[in-house]
Every structure is written in structure tokens, then in C-alpha cells.
Amino acid sequence: MGFRLKPRDEKFFTYFNQLSESILEAAEILKRFFENPQDPSETLDMIKEVEERGDQVLAVVMNEINDSFVTPFDREDILLLARELNNVLDHIQGTMEKVILYKAGRPKHVNVLKLVYVLQAAAEEIKAAVDLLPDIRNKHREIIESCEAIRAYEHEGDYLYRAGIALLFENTENVIDIIKWKEIYEHLETTLDYCENVSNLLKGVAVKYV
């Protein structure tokens, strides 16, 4: 007889859902700003509000993990996943903070916007995979497919980052502008690295608990 996962305490699935929804919401706010830059401080305030909700969820997970007698999967996996989800959210906020800190202004190169689109697509796949966790035994293939899609987006982000940096140096005469936008490019690329970390954890869980 195969192992059958029967989580008694399913509240952690709710917490994962809240974190993944926050990631997608923050990514969409960031995308709207890069599509049509308005007040950057107002945009940052909106992302901060979302990020603070994420911090609260992570705090709840950390407080409740040891009080739950039966968890959906190993406590270590739950904590790692919650932290990595929150890391993505933190880095989305960090990107917007750099835009304000450097007074970067309107994006001058299309690859920046393309990177933001890729980030949003990765956020959608994270949410899709997390939504399937309660039915992990039957949906593990779909979870793995979403994880592979996230990894593909991260690779696409690497390409866009390299191409964007090349264009930045080629087409920008102001050294200060190069420094500013290089930092923003790097932060977006790092955010996608954290998305890949989430996909690796989700894939590991999907394989482990089939």
C-alpha cells in the first residue's frame, strides 16, 4: 500500500495561498508602474501594504508550525516554502524601492518591461502550483509542470538581463543612469532567482509526497 497524505491541519495551505496571491498582486502593481509610470511613492506604498501582509502570514506560520500535531508535510519544508515565498515578495518591493532611491524615472529600454512581464508570468505559475498543493497526490504532475515553467521564466529572465545590460551600456551616455538601471536590472533578475528557488521547493515537495 502506498503512502497516502492525509493532512489534519490544512491551514498551512491557506497561508501558502495568501503568500502566492500577495506575490502575484505585488508583481501586477509593479508591472502597471513600468507600463505607465505614475507616482512611484504611491506605487511603493501599495506594494508595501501587500508585502506587510506577507510578513504577517510568515510570522503566523512560524508561530503555529510547532503547535500543529499533524502538518501537511514536514515542518522544515513548510518553513522553507513560506520563507522563500516571502523572499520573492520582499524582492518585488525592493525593486520599487530602488526605482525611488535612484530617482530612475521612466524606463528607457524595453528589456526592463519585458523582465517585469516575465516576473508576473512566474508569479502566476507560483500561484497555480500552490493552489494545487492540497491535492498534491493527484496533481503532482501539474505542480511539476508549473515548476518547470517557472524555471523557464528564470532562464528567460537571465537572457533579458544580459541583453538589457548590453543595450544599457551601448545606448546610455550618462554613467549615473547606467549605474541606476544596472542595479534595477540586477534586482529584477535576483527576484526571478527567488522564484526559481520556490519552484525547486515545490517540485521537491511534489516528488516527496506523491
C-alpha positions in Angstrom: 0.0 0.0 0.0 1.4 3.4 -1.0 1.8 6.3 1.4 -1.3 8.5 1.5 -1.1 12.1 2.6 -3.9 13.0 5.0 -3.2 16.4 6.4 -5.2 17.0 9.6 -4.3 20.7 9.8 -4.8 22.3 6.4 -4.4 25.9 7.5 -0.9 26.0 6.1 -2.3 25.6 2.6 -4.3 28.7 3.3 -1.1 30.5 4.3 0.7 29.4 1.2 -2.2 30.6 -0.9 -2.2 34.0 0.8 1.6 34.4 0.1 1.3 33.3 -3.5 -1.6 35.7 -4.0 0.4 38.5 -2.5 3.3 37.8 -4.8 1.0 38.0 -7.9 -0.6 41.1 -6.6 2.7 42.9 -6.0 4.0 41.8 -9.4 0.9 43.2 -11.1 1.3 46.5 -9.3 5.0 46.7 -10.3 4.0 45.8 -13.9 1.4 48.6 -14.1 4.0 51.1 -12.9 6.6 50.1 -15.5 3.9 50.1 -18.2 2.7 53.6 -17.3 4.9 55.3 -14.7 2.9 57.4 -12.3 3.7 58.4 -8.8 6.4 56.0 -7.7 5.9 56.7 -4.0 2.2 55.7 -4.3 3.2 52.6 -6.1 5.7 51.7 -3.4 3.0 52.3 -0.7 0.7 49.8 -2.4 3.5 47.2 -2.7 4.5 47.7 0.9 0.9 47.1 2.1 1.0 43.8 0.2 4.4 42.9 1.5 3.4 43.6 5.1 0.6 41.2 4.7 3.1 38.6 3.6 5.3 39.3 6.6 2.3 38.8 8.9 1.5 35.4 7.2 5.1 34.3 7.6 5.0 35.2 11.3 1.8 33.2 11.7 3.4 30.2 10.0 6.5 30.4 12.3 4.3 30.7 15.4 2.0 27.9 14.6 4.2 25.3 13.0 5.2 23.7 16.3 1.6 23.8 17.7 0.2 21.7 14.9 0.1 18.0 15.7 -0.2 16.8 12.1 1.1 19.0 9.3 0.5 18.6 5.5 4.2 17.8 5.1 7.4 18.1 7.0 7.7 21.2 9.2 11.1 22.0 7.6 9.5 22.0 4.1 6.6 24.2 5.3 9.0 26.8 6.8 11.3 26.8 3.8 8.5 27.3 1.4 6.9 30.1 3.4 10.2 31.9 3.7 11.0 31.6 0.0 7.6 32.8 -1.0 8.1 35.8 1.3 11.6 36.4 -0.2 10.0 36.8 -3.6 7.6 39.4 -2.2 10.4 41.2 -0.4 12.4 41.5 -3.6 9.5 42.8 -5.6 9.2 45.6 -3.0 13.0 46.0 -3.2 12.8 46.7 -6.9 10.4 49.5 -6.4 12.5 50.9 -3.6 15.5 51.1 -5.9 13.4 53.0 -8.5 12.7 55.6 -5.9 16.1 55.6 -4.2 17.9 56.2 -7.5 15.2 58.6 -8.9 15.4 56.4 -12.0 12.5 58.0 -13.9 10.8 56.4 -16.9 12.4 53.1 -18.1 14.5 53.8 -21.2 14.8 50.2 -22.5 12.2 47.7 -23.4 14.0 44.8 -21.7 13.2 46.2 -18.3 9.5 45.9 -19.0 10.0 42.5 -20.6 11.7 41.4 -17.3 8.7 42.6 -15.3 6.3 40.7 -17.6 8.4 37.6 -17.1 8.3 38.1 -13.3 4.5 38.4 -13.5 4.2 35.2 -15.5 6.4 33.4 -13.0 4.2 34.7 -10.2 1.1 33.3 -12.0 2.8 29.9 -12.2 3.7 30.0 -8.5 0.1 30.7 -7.6 -1.0 27.9 -9.9 1.3 25.4 -8.3 0.5 26.5 -4.7 -3.3 26.2 -5.5 -2.8 22.5 -6.3 -0.9 21.6 -3.1 -4.0 20.4 -1.1 -4.4 17.8 -3.8 -0.7 17.0 -4.2 -1.2 13.3 -4.6 -3.4 13.7 -7.7 -2.0 16.9 -9.0 1.8 16.4 -8.6 2.3 16.3 -12.4 0.6 19.7 -12.8 2.7 21.1 -10.0 5.9 19.9 -11.6 4.8 21.4 -14.9 4.3 24.8 -13.3 7.7 24.4 -11.6 9.3 23.8 -15.0 7.5 26.8 -16.4 8.9 29.0 -13.5 12.4 27.7 -14.2 12.0 28.5 -17.9 10.9 32.0 -17.0 14.0 32.4 -14.8 16.2 31.4 -17.8 14.4 33.9 -20.0 15.0 36.5 -17.3 18.7 35.7 -17.4 18.7 36.3 -21.2 16.8 39.6 -20.9 19.1 40.7 -18.1 22.2 40.2 -20.1 20.7 41.7 -23.3 19.4 44.6 -21.3 22.7 45.4 -19.6 24.4 45.2 -23.1 21.9 47.7 -24.5 22.3 49.9 -21.4 26.0 50.3 -21.9 25.6 50.7 -25.6 22.9 53.3 -25.7 23.3 55.3 -22.5 25.8 58.1 -22.3 25.1 59.2 -18.7 27.2 57.0 -16.4 24.9 57.7 -13.5 21.9 56.4 -15.5 23.9 53.2 -16.3 24.5 52.6 -12.6 20.9 53.2 -11.7 19.4 51.0 -14.2 22.0 48.3 -13.9 21.0 48.0 -10.2 17.3 47.7 -11.1 18.0 45.1 -13.8 20.0 43.1 -11.2 17.3 43.3 -8.6 14.7 42.1 -11.1 16.9 39.2 -12.1 17.5 38.3 -8.5 13.8 38.3 -7.9 13.4 35.7 -10.6 16.2 33.7 -9.0 14.0 33.6 -5.8 11.0 32.4 -8.0 13.2 29.5 -9.1 14.0 28.7 -5.5 10.3 28.5 -4.9 9.8 26.2 -7.9 12.6 23.9 -6.7 11.0 23.6 -3.3 7.6 23.0 -4.8 9.0 20.4 -7.1 10.7 18.7 -4.3 7.5 18.6 -2.2 5.6 17.2 -5.2 8.0 14.4 -5.7 8.4 13.7 -2.0 4.7 13.4 -1.1 3.3 11.6 -4.1 
